[in-house]
């Protein structure tokens, strides 16, 4: 048995994000954003600070709904629900984001999203690394949701 977890966070290098994120912030709000179907820009107001944020994220589809899967701390701005502007596929619209932190629910969402992509694309789109490059089980996603504080934001 290996000590390496089945799932771990795997984010691009900061230097790459410092170039890519500002570019995505501009492009995703334009008709060219329609060509970048795997990403969306979510703009929201900080719950405590009142500061405006615009964050490019991977767009995940499940049962006709749009999700963000993340472990980043800004997720807490959606606790109890929050309004957001979502720029996706070249269109911007008002949406409501609901934070989902229940480990079993998050694990089910993650497992279904990952399975829909396949192991290779899931790792890239979800910002995760899978041990042995195989799709994790629901039990492994449940463990990772607790350890990495993975949550989902459902946008509707």
C-alpha positions, 0 to 999 in steps of 0.5 A: 500500500502506498502512502501517496493519496489517490488525489492531490491538488496540482495547480499550474505554476504561479508564473504561468497563472500570472500570464494566463489569468489576466488574458482569460479575464479579458477574453472570456468577456468577449465573443472570443470567450466562446472559443474557450469552452472549458473556462469561465470567468466568475465575478463576485463581491467578497462577503466580508470585504465588499471587494469585487473579484473576477476569477477564471475557473474551469467550467464543469457541466453536470445534469445541465448545471454549471459547477466550479470545483475548488479548494481555494479559500474564496469559495467561502464567499458563496456560503449561503448563496451569492450572486455572481456574473458568469462569463461563459462561452462568450456570454455574460449572465447573472447567476446565483452560486451555492457553496456545497461542502458536504463531503459525500455530495462533493465526492459524488459531484467530483466523481461524476465530473471526473468520469465524464472527462476521463482520467487525463482530462479530469486531472487537467480540468480539475487541477488535481493529480490522480495516483496511477493516472486512474479515475478515483473512486467515490471513497477516494474523493470523499477522503480528498474532499476532507483532506484538501477542503474541496468544495463545489459551487453550483451556479444556476 
